Amino acid sequence: MMKKLKNNVCKLICDDGDNQGTGFLIDKAFILTAYHVVEDKTRIIATFTDEVERIASIHKKDEKLDIAILKIEEVDFYEAIKLDSSPLSRNQQWKTFGYPIVKFETGEPMEDETENKIHQILDNLNDDGYNIELNFNKKLSSYEGLSGSPFVVGDKIVGIIKTELINGGEAKELHALSFDYLEGFLGEFCILNTSIKKNRIEVKIEAKEILKLAVAPRDFKNLSKNKGEEIPLKKIHYEYYSYQDGDIQKGYLFLGNLIINKNVFENFKNKIKDNKLNKLEIFLVKEKNDISIIKKKNDIRKNIFNNQLEYLLITKTDSELKDIKLKRKMILEKTEDSLTYMKDVKLYEEEIEMKIHYIDDFIWDNTFGMDDEIDSIYKRDDFIDQYVYDENGESKKLCLEFFQDEIKNPKIPISLIYGDGGVGKTTFCDALEATINQSKEIRKKVFHIKGERIVDILTESKELLSLNDLYLLYKDEVNFDVERENFNLNYISGNLIVIIDAIEEIESKMGDNFNIKSFFNSLQELNTRFYNTKIIITTRELFFNKVKKMENFNKDIQYFRFLGFTKDNLDSFLNKKYKDKKNSKRLVENFIEENKLFNEDNIIPLFVDLVCDIVDRDESSENIIKSKYFCSTQIDDLLKFLLSREKTKQSLKIELDDIFEILESIVLDFNNSITEDELKNLIDAFEEYEITKYVNNPLFIKRDNIIKIKYEVLVDFIKSRSLRRKLLDSKVSDSLISLLVECFNGERSLFNEMLNILNKEITIENYKTIVKDLKSKLENENNNTKLENIKKSLSAILYFSCYLLVDKKDNQEYMEVIENIYGGKNIQNLYIFGDFFPLNFKEVTITNSKFHDYKNFEKSIFPEICKENNVIFCNTVFKNIHIQNKNKITKDFFDSDCDYYHSNIEKMSEETSNKIDTKLNDIKDDIIVLAKYISATRSENLIKLNCENKINYRKSIKKLLEWLVNIKFLKETNGLYKIDDDYRDKIHKIITMQLFPIELEEEIEKFID
């Protein structure tokens, strides 16, 4: 098994021995360095601080930025060392780690005056934006190998050193590349937002703030300076304060996290061995595993006992101290019984006047206490918990259960929940607050900030940079009578859960005065004291996207999503709401089903609420707001409720129809994708300038400055109501054409929605006006795409008119509607797409038209036999139309200017025409055969006997004879047949010249039809 690396710093030597520099391991198998260290060498030796050597080669480079990433050939033994994306800022303290100025056995900086110093970044950034000048004023020899070294703030990489400028043997300047530019190059590596794992240094505990709760104000002034110790390598970290109260010496020991108690107390004993104490209080942070609190107090008792700290605690007389020593000896002899041992140690602790406090319990007991009354508890009577999902759409569990677990044992300090407007975020926040405040198991309080309420008390001049700013603004709103210091203490210790609902409304109100980066920085800083904070933030997606881009915060934020009620959630909600009203429940369910309010597997709870309001409202009541756009359907009522709610909530000064026209323009003019500037221009037309109020509309979703209407069902709703209005107005416009194009073949969802809301309010006169204007527009248009759209619009008008104005639904009535719209039987510019109704073409002429995918063409009615010069279709296009052999559509119906694309009309009509010609000729031949034999009177039997083998007609000769008698070509008397007197003089021409009289030709055509 290969040896694992202890550290992530390495020195780099190319195979030719040149270009020594520093590298830094990232993401298991890659090394970050400066490009000039390795140039284009194909083989680089990376020697890590534990003397492990690996071969690497260039994986990615940028010569201009002087940066490269190397890939190590053998990767199976590497632990992931990942980058944190904290940006570099001026005047921050930083440390460098590089070769050769590190201890390679530990990876720590050398304990010398050159590197162990903390340098300040100069105020000026170069014009190119990414060179940061670092002034060391040290001999060049002190900095060999530093190129490629990362520089670090706290435990986070914020850039790398990339070049050095030499002047007279001294390094006057080192140039660095900040993380702002580094992250663009790192790409896929940049998303790995974990802090450097090596030797984490504890953040200083704000012990003095806690001591204000334990020490009287006059004594607090006499507290010593911190006499603690911080030795990361030995995992020693504590703070120690003391003060003299007359003859009494009191001490306060604050233990850092991630420490080894044995090391701490050995160090502490040596530190205070010459200072006799009368009293010692110890403070520590609870450590938890997945099940319970780790019993650190017992471990501390053991270490105090084993280090014999009682000899330093002079609290008793000599005789009492002698008794304590005796008891100590007796305890040491009871090693076989651990429970007895710990019991005796605890008693021993009490006798030597030493107390051990968990910091969160101590703060709670000295600020809130257990008997405080709980205010502002609200939870809906019909509250139903919904599922919470991660970013990948994976269901975690029910919200309340999940977040109660998160609060009991916070692993990541910030939970950001995003979801659509109305998805139930506010309801959840109220329910969570009530659950926590009422729980005996969870000893915590909630500070609940409501975004929609705080906008009323915020002023644009006020700057909001931190959680503390937000607390000071909002605490009076909820009568949260806790001093600022105590608020911070309870928050950082985990006693106080902060919930910020609808944070995007604060951001919308404050604009640039809400510094998002600074605000989240404040949350990070508060958490780094005890690693026990928890804040829950809800927002819509546009704010979520802003936070998501700030990658340096991502390791401290977990992202969750609300999708709304599942069908099971909905059923539970309705059962709870309508316990004894099964009919109301059924009406709500039917409404939701009919209007397809489920988006895949979820429905917005707000929609459910509004549907319930609609169902519960008296049917006889008038609409809340009259509108020229909204119809009288239930979905219209739902949207009127929704928009009216937003109008009131955001204090919009425009009318409901004006709001609709803004939505309409977003959908039609901007294809449901509009920028904030474009939206502002729309709003300006209504003399309304507060754009943020519109961006916050629950119907909107915003990504990368692009605003869209988030629900597809609402997009179709807006289109359908807009199209209805335009059809009533009968004014042709680009937007009308665009909407009609969506209905051109009678199949799209918009067309089906139109059939639900349109009726005979759109009259034949409306359609005639629109068709007339479309035909005029068609004649003046040269753009092929626009021409095609106008043709499709004409097809849509035919669909609407025939669907809505025809009662009997027969072929003749459909054609009568079309004749009425087009003004006669000579119809020009008739365009039909899709599965249109069958029509009656017997008495019309169609010119300059098109039939595309017209499946019912063959089911239409055509003339029996086309007479000479009786063409139906002139200069008409037929596309994707296929007819069967049995049709009687002949080539005579089409003039020579007709075109056929992917259609068999021409072929089939030709075949049909040929068959007709054949039948016609066969009947003529049969007539000639009969005329020759019946020159005199003949009986039926004689005709059969002499002509049957010469006749083409497949049916009986008797039927043929009956037809000829019926058309008065033959005359029958008592079973005897002869040529009728009217044809006797014409028989010679028929037999010899095949010249048939016109009246006989017509009868023959009818017979073969």
N, C-alpha and C positions, 0 to 999 in steps of 0.2 A: 504493500500500500504506500502510495506516494506521500511525502511529507506536506502537510498543509502550511500555508503561509501565515505567519503571525501578524504581518503588517502589510499595508497596502502601498508603501513607498518603495521604489526601486531605483537603482542607478542603471543607466543605459550606456553600453559600449558597443559600437558597430564592429563588424567582424574584422575591419582593418585597424581597430584600436583607436579610431578617431571619435571626435564628437561626444565626449562624455557629458551626460546631463541627467536629469531626473525624470522619472515617470511615475504615474499614479494609477493603481489598478481600479478599474470600474467594470461593473457588470460581469463578474466572474472571469472573463477571458480577454479583456481588452485593457490597453494601457493608454492613458492620456498623457501627451507630452507636447513640447514645442517642435515644430517641423525642422528647424535648423539643427536640432540635435541629431536627427537621423537622416535628414535629406532623403535621397532616393535609394538608400541602401536596402538590399534585399534580405539581409540577415542581421538582426540586432540581438545582442545578449542582454537580457534583463536580469539583474541581480537584486533580489529582494533583501530586506534588512535581516532576515534570518539565514542569509547566504544561499537561498535557493536560487538556482539559475534556470532560466527558460529562454527558448529561442522565440523571437517574435518577428513579424514583418508588417509593413505598412498596410493598413486596412482602409484608411480614409485620410485625406490630407487637404489642407488649404494653405498654399505657399504665401498668399498675400497676408492672411491673418497669422501666419507662422504657427500653425497648430496641426497636430496629427493624432490619429488613433492607430495603435498597433494591435494586431491580433496575435495572441499566444497560441503556439501550435498544440500544446497539451493543456487541456482545460478541465479534466475530470475531477481534479482535487481542489479547485478554487471555490472559496466561499464568495458569495455576492457582496461586493463593496459598491454601493450605489451613490450617485450624486444627489445632492440637495440643490434646489434651484433658487436659493436665496440670492437676490440681486445685490450687487456691490453698491454701496453708497459712500459719499465722502465722510471723512473724519471718523470712520469706524476703526476700532482696533482689530489688528489681524496678526496672524502668525504665518511664517513660511516653514515648510518642511521640505528639505531637499538634500541632495548628495553633494559634497561629503559632510555637510554641517548638520548631520543627525547622528545619534547613537544607533548604529545598525543592529545592536543586540536588542534594543527596545523600540526603535523608531521615534524616540522622543528627541526634541532639540537638545543640542549640546548645552551643558551648563557653563556657558561662557558669555563674555560680554558682547560678542558679535551677534549671535543668533537668538539668544534667549531674551533679547530686548523686544519690546512691542513697539512697532513703528507706526507712525501716523501717515495716512494717505494724504497727499497734497490736495489743496483745494481745487487746483485747475485741472480740467480735462482737456486733452488736445482736441483740435478742431475735427479730427476724423471720428471722434466719438467713442473710440474703443481703446486708444492708448492712454494708460494711466501712468503718470510719471511718479516713480518712487525714489526718493533721495536717500541713499544710504551713507554716502561719504565714507566708504570703507575701501581698503585695499582690494584690488581685483582678486588676489589670491584667496581672500576670505570667502569669495562667492563663486568659485569654480564649481561647475556642476549644478548651479541653481536653475539654469534654464529648463523649462518644463515643469518646474515645481508648482504645485497648487498653492494658493494662499487661502487661508481659512479664517472665518469669523466664527468664534465659538466652536461648533463641531460641523460647520458647513463649508463646502467649497464655494468660493465666490469668484474665482478666476484662476488663471495660471500666469506665471512669469514667462515671457516669451523671447525677449531680446535684451541685450545689455549694450550700452554705448560706452566706449573706452576713450578716455581723454587723459593722456600723460600717465598711463598705468593705473589710473583710478576709475572705478565705476561710478561716474557722476550720476548716472540715471539707470534705473532698470525699468523696462516697459512691461506692462501687464495687460492681459486681455480679460475684461470683466465678464461676468456670467451672462449679462444681457446679450453680448455678442457670442459668447461661448455656446449658449444654448441653441442658437440657430445652426451651428455646425454640428453639435452633438446629435441632433435629430432624435433617433429612437432611444439613445442613451439618456437623453434629457428627461424623459418621463419617469425615470427611476428615482423617485424622490425619498430616499432614505438617508438619514444622516450617516456620517462616517462612523464606523463601529469602534474605532480604536480609542481606548482610554477615555471614555466619556467623562467630562468634568461637570460636576453638579453645579447647578445654578444656585446662587446664594439665597438662602431662606431669609425672608423679611422678618427676622425674629423680633426685632424691637417693636414692630407693630403688634405682635401677639403679646409681648410683655406689658403693653399698656393695659391689657386686661387683667394682668396678674399683680402688677405693682402699682402702688399709690402714686399719684402725680409727683409728689415731693420726692419720693424714692426713685422714681423713673429718671429724674434729673441727675441723680447720683450714680446711675449705672455706669459701670466701666465700659471701655471700648471692647469691641469683640476680641477675645483672646483665643478664638478657635483656631483650627488647623485644617488645611486642605492639601492632602498628598494623594493625588489620583492613583499613582502606581500602587500604593499600599491600600487603596480604597478607604482612606481616612478622610472624613469630612464632617466637621461639626463646628458649631458656634458656641461660644461660652461667654456669659456676662455675669458679673457679680456686683454686689454693693454692700457697704458696711452700714448697719443700722444699730448705732451704739456699740455694744459689745458683740452683737450678732453679725456673723458673716453669712450671706445668702448667695447661692450660686444657681444659675439657670443654664442648662445644657440642651442645645438643639442639635439633634442628629440628622444628618443628611440622608438622602435615599441611596440605595445601591452601595451600602457600606458593609464592611466586616466589623462586627461589634468588638471582637477580640482585639483587633488592631486599634480601634478607636479608644477603648478604655485603657489599654496599655499606655497610649500616648497621653490621654487625659490625666491618668494617674501621675505621670511624670511632670505634667504641667502644673498641677495644683499641690504637689507633695509638700511644698513649703508654705502653702496657704491653707490653714485650718478652716474648715467650713462647719457651720452649725446646721445648715439646711441646704438640701440640693433638690431641685426639681428638674426632671428630664422630660423633654418633648420630642415626639417622633411621629412620623407619618405612617398611617396604616398601610400595610402591604396586603394585597389580596390575591388569591388564586381564583380559579373559575368557580370555586365552591364557597369558600369562606375567607375570613381574615386570618392571615398568618400570625401566629402568636409570638410576635416579636418581644412583647413585654417579658415573657419568661426567659428569653435568651438574654435580654438586658440584665435581668436579675441575676442570672448565673454569672455573667461577666463582672458585675459589680461585686458579687460575692467572691468570685475567684480572684479578683484583683485586690481584695481586702480593703475596699474603699471606706469601710467603716472606721478604719484607723485615722482617716483624714476628716471624719465627721465628728467633731467634738461637741456632742450634744448631751453627754451624761457626766455624772460624777465618776471618780475613779472606780468606786465600787460597782456602779452600774455598768461601766465599761468592762470591768472584769467579768460581770455576769454575761454580758454580750459575747465576749470572747469564748466563755465556757459554752454558751449555746451554739456558737459557731462550730466548736469542736464536736459537739454532739451531732450537729447536722451533717458534718462531713463523714461521720461514722454510719449514717443511714443511707448509704448509696444504693442499697439493694431495693429500696422502695422509692421510685421516682416521684410518685404522687405526694408521698409524705415529705419528701425532700423539697419539692416546690412549695408546698404549704408552709413548711418551716421557713423557707427563704422569704416568702412573702411577709410572714409575721416579723421576721428579722428586719426586713426592709422598713416596716412600720416603726419598729423600735429605734432605728437609727435616723428617723425623721427624713425619709426620702420619698418623694412622690414621682410616679411615672404617668405622663398624660399622652393620650393620642390627641394630636393637634386639633383635628376636626371636632372631637367631642369637647375639648376644652373651649374652643371658640364658640361652639353652639351653647354650651352651658352658661357662658359669660356674656352672651349677646341675646339670642332668641329665648333660650330656656324651653322647657317642655310645656308650659302652661299658657303660652301665648294663644290668643284667639286667632282663628283663621278666617280671613275675609275673602270676598270676591271669588267664592267657589261657585262655578256654574258648569252644569253638564246637561245637555239636552235630554229630556225624558225619553225621546225616541232615538237616542244615540245608538248607532250600530258601528262597531269597529270594522275597519277595512284592512286589506292587506297592504304591507309596505314592500316595495321592490327595490332591488339595487339597480345600478345603472344599466346592467345587462338584461334587465327585465326578469330577473330571478326573484321569486317571492321569498321573503324572509320569514315572516309570520304576521300575525295580527299586530297592528300598530302599538296599542297600549302595552301588550305583553312584551313586545320587542324592546320598546324604549324604557320600560320599567327595568328590564335587565341591563340595558345600557347605562341607566342612571345609577343602579346599585354598584356596578363595577365598570366605570368608564375606561375604555381603552384608547379611544380617540376623542379629543376634547370637543370637537365641533361636529354636529350632525346637521347637514343642510338638506332639507326636504323640499323638493320642487315638484310642481304639478300645475295643471291647467287651472284657470280661474273657476271656482265653484267645485273643485274636486274634493273639498272637505278638509283643507289644511287648518282653517280657523276652528272648525268644530273639533278637530283632533286636539288642537292646543288647549282649548277650554277643558276638554275631557281629561287630558293628561294633567293639567293643573289641579283639577278637582281630585283626581286619583292620588296624586302625590301628597297633597295637603291633607287628605283624609286618611292616608295610610299610616298605620302604627308601625308597620315593618320598615317603611322608608322614612328615616328621620331626616327629612330635608324640607326646604321651603322653595316656593317658586316665585320668581320675579318675572311677571308676564307683561311683555311690551307689545302692544297692539299697533301695528303700523298704520292701520286706517284711522286710529285715534290720535296718534302722535303727530300726524300731519297738521292737526288743528292747533297744536301748541308750539310747533317748530316755527322758527323765523328763518328766512333765507340768509340773513346776515350771520346767524349762528353757525359756527364751524363744529362739525362732529368728527372727532378723530379717534375716539376710543369708547370702550364699553362704559368707562367712568363718565364720559360726557353724556352718554345716553341715559345712564342711571340718574344723573343730576337733573336732566330734562324731564324725566318721566316719573320719578319717585312720588311726587306730590299727586300725580294723576291717580295713583292707586293707593294713596295713603300709606306708603311703604316707609314707616318711621324708623329707618335704620341709618345711622351715621355712615358717611362715605367710607371711612376706614373699616368699619365693621362689615359693610357691604363687600368690600374687596377681600377681607379676610375670610368671610363665609363663602365667597365665590371660589377663591383659590384653594380652599380646603375641601371643597366639594359639598358643603352644607347647603349651598344655594344653587338651584337650577335656574338658569336664565332661559326664557323662551321669547324669541322675537318673531312675531307672526307678521307676515307680509312686509319683509324688510325692503322689498322693491319700492314700496310706497314712500318710505323714508328717503330712499335714494332719489326717487322721482321728485319729491318735494325739495330736497336739499341741493340736488344737482352736484356741482363741483365742490360744494361745501361739505359734502359727505365723502371723506377720503377713505375709500374702501380698503386700500392697502394698509393704511395706518390703523384702521379699525381692526382688521384681522391680525395685524401685528400685535395690537394690544391684547387680543385674545391669546395669542401664542405666548406672550410674555407672562401673562397671568398663569397659564398652565405650567410653565417651566419651573415654578416654585415648588409645587407639590405633586404635579402630574395627576391631578384629581379633579380638574374642572370639567364642567359639562354645560354646553350651550346648545340649544336646539333652535334652528332658524328655518322658517318656511318662506318660500318665495315662488314666484312664477319663473318660467324658464329663461327669460331674458336676463335676469339678475344671476341666475345659476350659471349661465354661459360666461358672464363677466368674471365670476369667482373662479370658474374652472380654468380660465386662461392664466390665472395667477398661480403658476405651478409651484412656486416656493411655499405655498400654504397647503398643498394637496396632502402632504403626509399627516397633517393635523385635522383634516376634514374627511368625513365619510359622507358620501352622497347617496341619497335615497329618493325614491319617486313614488308619488301617489297616482294611481290610475283610476281610482273611483270604485264604485260598487261592482262586485261580480253579481251574477244572477242569484247566487245563494245569499249574498249580502242584501240584495234588493228584497228578496223574499222575507228575510228576517226583519228588515226595516218596515216593510208594509204590514207584516203580522203584528209588529209592535205598535205601529201607528193606528192601524185599523183593527183593533181587537174584536170589536163587535160590529164591524161594517164591512162585511165580505164583498158587498156590491161595489163600494168605493175602491177597495183593493183591486177588484177585477177591472174597473174602469181605468185605473192608473196603469195596470199591466197592459191593457189593450191599447191605451194611448201610446205607451212606450214602444210597443210592438209595431203598431201601425205607422208611427213616425220614425221608426228605425233609429231610436236614440242611443242604442248600444253601439259603441265604437269597438268593433271586434268583441272582446269578452267583458268590456267594462262600460259603465254608464256614469256620467258626471252626477254626483249627488245633488248638486244645485238644480240640475234638470229634473231630478226626481221631486225635489221640493216644489219646484214651479208647476210640475204636472199635478202634484197633489193640490196645490192652490187652485189650479184651473178646475180640477174635478170637484173640489169642495165648494167652489163659488156658485152662487145662484145662477142658473142658466138664463134667467130672465134679465139679468143685469146687463147694462150696456158695456161696450168695450171701454177700457180705461182711457185710451187715447185714440182719437180718430186719426185715420191715415189714408192717404191715397195709394199707398203701396201695400199695406197689410190687408189680407183677406179675412174671412170670418172662420178660418179653420183653427183647430186646436194648436197646431205648431205656430201659427201667427200669434196667438195669445201668449204662448210660451216665450217667443222672442220679444214681444212687446213688454212683457214682464221683465225680461232680462235687460233690455235696453233702457227701460224706464228706471230700473233699479240702478243702473250705472249712471244714468243722467242725474239722478238725485244724489248718489254717492259722491260723484266727482264734481257736483255743482256746475254742470254744463249749462250754458246759456242758450243753446240752440234747441230747436224742436226735434221731436222724434223723427220726422221725415227728413230733416237735415242730417241727422246721424245716419239714417239709412242711405242717403245720397253719398255720404262719405264712404260708407261700406261698399256701396254700389260702384263707386269710382275705383276703389282699391281692387275690386274683383274684375271689373270690365276694362278699365283704362290701363291698369298696371298688372293685369294678370295675376292678381293676388300676391304681389311681391312689390312692396313700396318702401322707399327709404324714409327716414324721419323728416328730411328736408322736403321731400315730395308730399308727405302727409301734412306738414306744416302749411304748404301752399294750398292744399285743399281746405284746411281749417280756416286759413286766412280769408277765404272766400265767404265765410260765414261770420267774419269779424270776431273770431274766437282764437285766442293766441296761446293758450296754455296747452301745448301739445302733450305734455307728460300725462295730462288727465286722459287723453285719448289712447296713448300708448299703453296705459294701465288697464284698458278695457279687457274684461275676461275673455272676449272673443278673439283676442290677438295673441300671437306668438311672435317673438322677436329673436332673430339670430343674426349676428354680425351686421347690425344696423338695418336689417331687412325685416319688415313687419308683414305678417301674413294673418289671414283668418284661419284659425287652427282646425276647425271642424269642417269636414267636407260636406256634411249635411247642411251646414249653414251657407256654404258657398253656393250650393244648388238652390237653397232657399232664396238667397239674395238675387240670383240670376232669374229665377222664376217670377218673383214679384216685380223685378225690373222689366222683364219681357212683357208681362201682362200689362204694365203701365204703358209701355211703348206701343203695344198693339192697340190699346184704347186710343192713344194719341194719334196713331196712324202716320207718324212722321219717320221717314227712312233716315237712318244714321248709321255710322260705322258700328256703333255698339249694338244697334238692332240687328244688323246683318250678322255680327259676331254671334249673338245669341241664337238667331234663327239657324245659323250653320250647325249649332249643336243639336238641332232638332230635324235636320234635313232628311233623315231616313226613318224617322219614327221609332228609333230604338234607344236613344240615350236616356239617362235618368232625368235630365232636364225636361225632355218631352213628356215623359210619364208624369212628372210633377205638374206640368202645365195642364194636362188633361184633368188633374184633380182640382185645379183652381179655376180653370176657364169655363165659361158657359156662354150662353147666347148674348151676353153683354158685348162680346166682340161680334159685330154684325157683318153681314155680307158686304156692306158699304166700307167698313174698315179694311177688309181684305182687298176689295177692289182698288181702294186708294193706294194701299201699300204695293200691290202688284203693278199698278200703273207706274208708280215712281221707281220701282225696281227695274222694270223694263226700260224706262227712260235712262236709268243709270247704266244699264247694261249696254245700251247703244253708244254711250260716251266713254266707256272704260276700255283702256288698252292693256292694262296689266292682267296677265293670264291668271294669276292667283286670285285677284279681286274679282275677275270675271267668273271664275269657278265658284267663289263664295256667293255671288249674287244668284247664280243658278241654283245653288243649294238652298238659298233663302226662299226662292220661289217654290222649291219643292216643299219646304217646311210650311209655307202658307197653305199649300194644297192639303197637306196632312191635317193641319188644324181645322181648316174649313170643312173638310169632308168628315172628319171625326165628330165635329161639334154641331154642324148644321144639317147633316143628313139624318133623317129619322128612320126611313124604311130600310136603309142599308142595302140598296140594290144598285146594279151597274148603271142603270139609266139615271138614277137620281144623283149619283156621284158626278156623272158627266154634265148633268144640268147645272150643278153648282159651279163646275169649272167653266162652262160656257157663260154663266152669269158673271163670274169674276173676270173672264177674259173678254167679254162683250161680244159673243157670237160664236158661230160654228167654225169659223176660220180662225183657228187658235195658233198664235205664234208665241215662241219662247215658252213652251211648256216643258218644264223640267221635273222629272220624277226619279227619285232615288229610293232604292230599297223595295220592301215588300208592300207596295201601295195597293189600294183597292183595285179589283178588276173594273174596267171601264167599257162603255159602249161606243165603239168607233164607227158605227154604221153611217152616221150622217155628218161627220165632222172631217175637217182637213187639218192636219198637224204640220206646222212649218217651222223651220229653224229651231228645232227642239232636241231633247235628249232624254233617253230612258236608260237608266244605269241600275243594274241589279234588280230590274223590275220582274219579280218572280211570277206575278199574276198577269203578265202580258198575254200568255197563251190562254188564260181563263176569260179574257175580255171577249166582247161580242164584236164580230166583224161582219161586213156584208156577205151574203150567201156566195155570190160569184161577182167578181169585180167586172163591171162593164167597161167598155172602152173609154179611156180618158177619165176614169174615176179613181185616181190615185189618192190614198189616205195620207201617207207620210212623205213630206217633201224636205229634202236637205236636213234630215234628222239622223242623230247618232244613236246607235243601239250598242250598249256595252254590257258584257257579262249577262247576256240573256240567252237562255237555252230552252228550246221548245221541243215537243215530242212529234213523232211522225204523223200522229192522228190529226194534227191541226190543219185547218183549212186556210192558213195564212199564205197567200200566194204572192209571187213576185210582182204581181200587178198592183199590190197595195203600196209599193215603194217606188219612188222615182230613182233616177240614176245617180242623184246626188246624195243619197243616203249612205252612211258609213256603218260598218259592223266591226266592233272590236271584241274579240273573245266571245263572240256570239255565233250561234248556228242558224240565225234567222235567214240569212241569205241562202245558205245551202238548203235548209228545210223548206223555205218558201219556193225555191227552185224545184225541189223534188215534188212538192205539193202541186205546183203549177204543171209539172210534167205529167203527174198522175191525172190531174184534171183534164189536161189535153188528151191523154190516152183514153180516158173514159169518154170524153166528148167524141173522139174519133171512132171509138168502138160503137157508141150508140148510133152515130151517123151511118156506120157500116151496117149495123143491124137494120136500120130503117131502110137502107137501100136494098138489102137482101129481101126484106118483107115486101117492099114496093114492087120489086121485079116479079115476085111470085103471085102477089095479090093483084095482078092486072085485071083479073076477073074475080067474081065472088068466090071466096074459099071458106071452107069450114075450119074449125080449130084443129081437128084431127089431121086434116090434110096439111095444114101449115106446119104443125109439129113434125109430121112425117117427112116433109120435103125441106124444111129450113133449120131444124134443131141443130144439126151438125155444123151449120154455117153461122149461127148466132153466137156473139161474144157475151151477151148478158147472162150472168151466172144464175140469176133467179129464173123462175119459170116463164116459159113463153106466154103463158096465160096472163101473168102480171104485166109483161111488156105490152101485150095486146090491149089490156085494160087501160094502161097509161096512154097509149096511142089513141084509143077511143075517147078517153077523157079530154085530150087536147084537141080532139076533133080532126086528127089526121086520118083516122079510120072511122068507119061507121059500121055498127053491128046490128043485125036484124035476125032474130030467131036463131042465133048461133052461127050466122054467116057473116063474114067480114069483107068489106070492100073499101077502096080509097074514097075518102069524103069528097064530095063534089067540089069543095073550095080548093082542094089541092090537086084535082085531076089534071088540070092544065099545067101544073108545075112539076109533075112527076118526071117528065123527060129530063129537065135540067138537073133535078136531084140525082137521078140515076146516072146520067152520062157526064155531068160536069160537077157533081157534088156541090151544087149551088142551092143552099137551104134558105128559104125565106127567113126574114129577120124574126118574125113572130115564132117560127119553129126553133130557131137558134136559141131564143130566150127560154122557150119551154124545155129544151134539151139541157141548158145550163142549170135550170131549176131542178131537173130530174136527177142530175148527177151530184148535186150539192148534198 
